[in-house]
Amino acid sequence: KYSEYAVHCRVKRVKDVVKLKLRTQKHLFTFKTDPPTADRLLMNMKCDVIEL
C-alpha cells in the first residue's frame, strides 16, 4: 500500500530481522519483518529498492 506513494524503499538486513524503510514525501515508515516475508514484500514493491 505505502509503496505506491514511496519515493524509495531502503532494506536493512540485521541477523534474523529485515527492516523496510519506505520514504514518502512527508513521512518515513519502518516495517520490521522476518527474511522470507520481506522477500515476498519486496517482489511487490512499486518503488526503487535500495539495499543497505
PEUR-V419716 format. One line per field, one symbol per residue. phi: phi as a letter, one per 20 degrees, with the letter a starting at -180 (. if undefined). A space follows every 10 residues. Layout:
BEGIN
phi = ???
END
This chain:
BEGIN
phi = .fffeffbce dddcldcddd ddddfdcddd cdbegfffff fffdfddfdd ed
END
